[in-house]
Every structure is written in structure tokens, then in C-alpha cells.
């Protein structure tokens, strides 16, 4: 196995150099011992500030000065202090503390930058105690003062370099975010006075660095800054699809929605995670399933990247040890691998789904054998999904298209099969995960039958349990199944975003996580809108409701529920507000628009299913102009309809096609201050602009990933200056244009870190030009500030 060499970028080498310089005598240009000019920035540091800078880490800790000393109002206390800004912090002179070590204090920049996040962002709310009993207490600490955990490397750094005095209390849990100064993604944790960043590309002790908070506030490089999110926290489950349990009862979950391997102790308390969405060496792109060998090595199926990754499950951070596989049809290559298992000798078996075969490898990833081809005969496969090994080395493979289980010996020889399409005992409707116990019994996650079925080693039906729902013991698309040493069964309940634990007879014991249908927890959010008070409305088409949040992201209320009565919805996709703060909902499945006042009281409705004027066929988006005229994107009729403020039909335009004024999946609509209408023509990968009467004015965009190109655009919004913002779904970004379609900027990348996107859909802008973006797969709405 090749040893991976450490590669330090130019920026990382500078960071290392800065830290080394802080340990030796610094000989700068200076006018006097009590005053020092920094030619790099042209700023001078003097007196108490210079003494503090020199005594507490200097250049490595705080960076260069970026301002002169000046009087400034502290936003935390409202008091005026003499301050000076540095790249990483702000110094404050406190004469009331003269003669003590607190005469110079660092600014509360962490709180300043995340002040809004403290009220609602789930990663900044009080957390439960996290304790991994496999490691000592001095490596894990919980701060009751702020309700946050500080663990392992970050705790060691905090203790070693100043602790409470220098950094303050932690104000967040660990989470990933995009650094606005570099555009890179780091594991971070926020403190009152600092942000810690984990840099795995550096060797210790340089693997933990401080964020450039001073620069971020005073001299920002990025024109956009993440503010907060509503939705799922960093450690919550998001569509779990696979599961294994180690000998100590720790539970490992392949979390497909977030592309993390999540680890829990035997009682369901979160311990650690590894991975994240992306295309890099440490990322997953579709973490479909996991397996574990007898040495607690974890193997993850990176389906979208066509590779298998191995991790050391004995270490706190579960470090990656190696990976293998590329896309292709040759031996050791994969086409969307989906399942994996390990036998008693440590051999790996991988379901190579797109190639309709099983491949066998040793524990080092060396190819050993393969079998299977496309078809329905014995030993052939159609959409094979998962694989399990029993104690005798026999292998069981599930096929979703053939709705059957096939059994093979360790060499790939066909032994037997069972199952057919249906809902009776022993029949399947999309069987996915499966596992075999010590007695050779096989448990199958029968996904669309919402059940777990148990069979003996010959395929004889034994028992089943489940049913559709989100209560204990019920499922919504169970995909993965695992076992512990006592024979307890663990089920990855995909849509309910949880893991359930049962005994071997199906008796419910425990659950981890939960479906995103609680207050303040959007699940697959789509359309979003803000009113004049910056109240945020979020449409959830899968939960058939609209949630309401205040301007700080705190949950207020929701309206709706499944049905066709007034105030009920079926798959609502779009929301909008008028200049009187009335709410309009595109009730897509009911083919109508409903209107509510700001308190949620039903006021009226328009529309019915059809293609005549005033009728709809799956209306997905709505917007209002300054006269409260209503424009509706009538998706399946490939047109735009316009109504006056009373709901009276005025006009319509559009038809299916790719010519000017035609649409191929018109998913969203926006209006500017002059009444011009912008339509997202999704499958044509373009934006079309019309006047208020539907006259075509211009268009821009084409298929691709360059600036001004789109990969299936979905949402559109216009700010007060007439700039146009588009959510570029398959390119995982937002693009900004002027009113004529000239490209201005873009931001975003593939992932689940703060500032990244997976399927960005809805977008809206408030009166202060803050931007809100909904993500159907990250189950959240992110807020960004323009600078």
C-alpha cells in the first residue's frame, strides 16, 4: 500500500511559518520598543496592545494589524473602548481592569459574527452531553454555561493556547462550513472570541488553526456570508440507508442524505461521524451502505464516486485508511455500487449494481472473483441492491426489480432463490437491505411493503413486522437492516430519518433520530417567501404544510395538513406574500391557489384542475406584483396565468416547447419593480424575461456548468435593484445576474456544510437584500448576507 504524502498548499505553508515565527525572537521594523510598524499592512501597534500581541502568540495567533487603534462601540455591551483590529481578532483596552491580565481583552468576534445563529441555528442551540466511554474524560468536556461539547483535538487546542480567557466558551457544536475567506470547507467550532478550524491536510500541531474573523468582518474577500439555517443539525440523521453494529454495541449508520457515517453508542447517543457530501478524497457522493469486519474496520460504498472506502472504527474520528475502485466494467471497477458485506475471513463482496454483478476482494481491496450478468435467470441480476454473508460464508443478494433473494456460496455458485412481486408473506415490493444472523436466519427490508420479513436459510417465511407510518414500529421506506451480538435487529427507516431497534421477534426497543415533521424542522422544503417583517414561510410538499419562522429563524407556527378542504394542501410547492403580508400557497396537488392572512386565517381560493383559462394542472410557483396581480406558473400546462387582486383571470401565455415564449418545465417565477416577469424554463436551461402582459423581452442561459449556464435551474428571485438570482439545481449553486442577464457572481458547491448545497430549489430575498435558499435534500433553509 502506498503511503500518502503530506501536501501543503502555499497558504498552509504560510500558516505553519507564522506559528514557527511566534516561537522565536521576532525582529520587525520598529520605531521604539513600545511601538511597532508592520510594513505588510502599513499599520502600527503600540503600548498595551503590542505587549499583549507579543506575549500571547503574536503573528501566528492574531495575524497582522489591519487598522490603527481607534475608539469603537462594542456591539455586545454598547460601551466604547479603544480597539485595534487584526486579521484574526480585535483587541480591546479595558482601563477598568488596569494592572490585571484582563486589561486587554479580545473582542467577542465569534458572537458578533454568529449573533443571529445563536437564536435558531440548530448547531448553535444547547446540545446534549456527548461522551464516548472508550476515551478518557479529560478528552471530552461539556460546558453547562453555553450547553456545548468540546472534544478531542479542539479541546486540546483550547486548553493549550489560552482556554476561557483567550477564546471564551464554545457557542456551537462541531460542524462543517465554508470559510468565506478561502472558499474551502472545514470542520469548525465557534467560540465567543474565535472559530477553530480543523485542517487535516496539515500535520499536528498545525492541523487546528484559528479563523480569520478580523478579516471576515473588516476586510471580507467574499461578497456573501452565511448567517444561519433552519432545519437539521450537523449530527442529525438524513435518510439513513445502511447500518452495522460492532461488538460493543456501537451503531454505525450510512446516512445517505448527508453522506456521513454516523456513530452512536448502544443507547442511541451520538458519538462521532465521518465523511460528508462531495467529490474529494474524504467525501462521499451517495453513501449507500456500510459493512464492518472483525477488527472494527468500516467499509463504505461511495456509489456516485464508484469506489469503496475503508475506515478505522477504533479511532475517535474514524480516519480513512485506504480506498479502491474507479468507474468502469473491468475487474475492480464499478458502476454505481450499492451494497457490501464482509465474510469471516475478511473478504469483501460488493454489489456492482450498474454492471449487474457481484465482485469479491480481499481486505486490501485486491480483486479475487466476480459473478453475475443482466437478466432474470438463476445467478443473473436485475438491479441487485444489497448483499449479506452468513456464518458459513453463504451470500444472499436482494434484487429490487426481480423482487427476489438469491443465495450463493462463497465462490458465487447459485444455491437457491425465493420471492416474487406482491405483498403477501414471502413476497416483496422493492427489497433492499438484508442481513443474516448466527442461525442463518435472513432479515429483509421490504421497502414498499413497509415491513421487515424474516426467513430461515432456505427461504422459508418465519415472521414479519411493520406497516406504514412514523410511530414506533412503523416504517416509511425501510432500506437498511443490521444485527447486534444479541440478535437485536436495527432498521434504517429512510424517509422517517431514523433508526429503529427491535428484538428478533420484531418487538420495538429503541429509536434514534426522527422524521422531519416536528415544529421548526422542514422536510424537503421547496418554495419559500418573506414578508415585510422578514417572516419566513417554507412550503413542504411531502408534509403537505407551510411553516412560518420569525426574522431570526425561530419557529412560529404552521398551517395546512393533507387534504382538499379549505386550509388543507396536497403537495404544496410554492408560496408568496403580497404587500399587505397576505400569504398565497400553490396547492399543487389540488390544482388551486389558496390565500391566507398573516395569522393563517383562510381568505379564499382560485382554480380547479384543467387547461381552460383560470384552471391549473399542477401549479408550482406564484408571485405578486406591486398591484397585487398574481402570476402562476402552471407547470403541466406549460404556461403562465395572470390574475388581478380579486382572483379574476386576466391573461395567459406560453405553450410547451423551446422557442421564445415557450416552456419546458416552468418551475418558478419572479417579478421586478417595473413589473417584468422572469420565468425559470428548467428543462430548456434558461431564464426568460417578459413584460407584465407576457410579451417576450429576452432570455439567457444554456446547458452546462460555466457562468451563465445552468444544470436544471429551479428557483428565481429579484432584489430591489433588479438583480436576478437563480438556484442552479444540478450545479449546486446560486447565480446572480443583472436585469438583462449579465452574469455577476456565483456561490455554492456540492455538500451539506453551511454555505454548500444539495438540490437548492427555492429562493427569496428580503428588504435588506438578505438571500434565503431552500434545499430539498439537506432539509434546510440557509440565510446569506450580501456585503
C-alpha positions, 0 to 999 in steps of 0.5 A: 500500500502506498503511503500518502504524502503530506501536501501543503498548499502555499497558504498552509505553508504560510500558516505553519511559518507564522506559528514557527515565527511566534516561537522565536525572537521576532525582529520587525521594523520598529520605531521604539520598543513600545511601538511597532510598524508592520510594513505588510499592512502599513499599520502600527501597534503600540503600548498595551496592545503590542505587549499583549500581541507579543506575549500571547502568540503574536503573528501566528495567533492574531495575524497582522494589524489591519487598522490603527487603534481607534475608539469603537462601540462594542456591539455586545455591551454598547460601551466604547473602548479603544480597539485595534483590529487584526486579521484574526481578532480585535483587541480591546483596552479595558482601563477598568481592569488596569494592572490585571491580565484582563486589561486587554481583552479580545473582542467577542468576534465569534458572537458578533459574527454568529449573533443571529445563529445563536437564536435558531441555528440548530448547531448553535442551540444547547446540545446534549452531553456527548461522551464516548466511554472508550476515551478518557474524560479529560478528552471530552468536556461539556460546558453547562454555561453555553450547553456545548461539547468540546472534544478531542483535538479542539479541546486540546487546542483550547486548553493549550493556547489560552482556554476561557480567557483567550477564546471564551466558551464554545457557542456551537457544536462541531460542524462543517462550513465554508470559510468565506475567506478561502472558499474551502470547507472545514470542520469548525467550532465557534467560540465567543472570541474565535472559530477553530478550524480543523485542517487535516491536510496539515500535520499536528500541531498545525492541523487546528488553526484559528479563523480569520474573523478580523478579516471576515468582518473588516476586510471580507474577500467574499461578497456573501456570508452565511448567517444561519439555517433552519432545519437539521443539525450537523449530527442529525440523521438524513435518510439513513440507508445502511447500518452495522453494529460492532461488538460493543454495541456501537451503531454505525449508520450510512446516512445517505442524505448527508453522506456521513457515517454516523456513530452512536453508542448502544443507547442511541447517543451520538458519538462521532461521524465521518465523511460528508457530501462531495467529490474529494478524497474524504467525501462521499457522493451517495453513501449507500451502505456500510459493512464492518469486519472483525477488527472494527474496520468500516467499509463504505460504498461511495456509489456516485464516486464508484469506489469503496472506502475503508475506515478505522472504527477504533479511532475517535474520528474514524480516519480513512485508511485506504480506498479502491475502485474507479468507474468502469466494467473491468475487474475492480471497477464499478458502476454505481455500487450499492451494497457490501458485506464482509465474510469471516475471513475478511473478504469483501463482496460488493454489489456492482449494481450498474454492471449487474454483478457481484465482485469479491476482494480481499481486505486490501481491496485486491480483486479475487472473483466476480459473478453475475450478468443482466437478466432474470435467470438463476445467478443473473441480476436485475438491479441487485441492491444489497448483499449479506454473508452468513456464518458459513460464508453463504451470500444472499443478494436482494434484487429490487426489480426481480423482487427476489433473494438469491443465495450463493456460496462463497465462490458465487455458485447459485444455491437457491432463490425465493420471492416474487412481486406482491405483498403477501408473506414471502413476497416483496415490493422493492427489497433492499437491505438484508442481513443474516444472523448466527442461525442463518436466519435472513432479515429483509427490508421490504421497502414498499411493503413497509415491513421487515420479513424474516426467513430461515436459510432456505427461504422459508417465511418465519415472521414479519413486522411493520406497516406504514407510518412514523410511530414506533414500529412503523416504517416509511421506506425501510432500506437498511437492516443490521444485527447486534451480538444479541440478535437485536435487529436495527432498521434504517427507516429512510424517509422517517430519518431514523433508526429503529431497534427491535428484538428478533421477534420484531418487538420495538426497543429503541429509536434514534433520530426522527422524521422531519415533521416536528415544529421548526424542522422542514422536510424537503422544503421547496418554495419559500417567501418573506414578508415585510417583517422578514417572516419566513414561510417554507412550503413542504410538499411531502408534509403537505404544510407551510411553516412560518419562522420569525426574522431570526429563524425561530419557529412560529407556527404552521398551517395546512395538513393533507387534504382538499378542504379549505386550509388543507394542501396536497403537495404544496410547492410554492408560496408568496406574500403580497404587500399587505403580508397576505400569504398565497400557497400553490396547492399543487396537488389540488390544482388551486391557489389558496390565500391566507392572512398573516395569522393563517386565517383562510381568505379564499381560493382560485382554480380547479384542475384543467387547461381552460383559462383560470384552471391549473394542472399542477401549479408550482410557483406564484408571485405578486406584483406591486398591484397585487396581480398574481402570476402562476406558473402552471407547470403541466400546462406549460404556461403562465396565468395572470390574475388581478387582486380579486382572483379574476383571470386576466391573461395567459401565455406560453405553450410547451416547447423551446422557442421564445415564449415557450416552456419546458418545465416552468418551475418558478417565477419572479417579478421586478419593480417595473413589473417584468416577469422572469420565468425559470424554463428548467428543462430548456436551461434558461431564464426568460424575461417578459413584460407584465402582459407576457410579451417576450423581452429576452432570455439567457442561459444554456446547458452546462456548468460555466457562468451563465449556464445552468444544470436544471435551474429551479428557483428565481428571485429579484432584489430591489435593484433588479438583480436576478438570482437563480438556484442552479439545481444540478450545479449546486449553486446560486447565480446572480445576474443583472436585469438583462442577464449579465452574469455577476457572481456565483456561490455554492458547491456540492455538500451539506456544510453551511454555505454548500448545497444539495438540490437548492430549489427555492429562493427569496430575498428580503428588504435588506437584500438578505438571500434565503435558499431552500434545499430539498435534500439537506432539509434546510433553509440557509440565510446569506448576507450580501456585503 
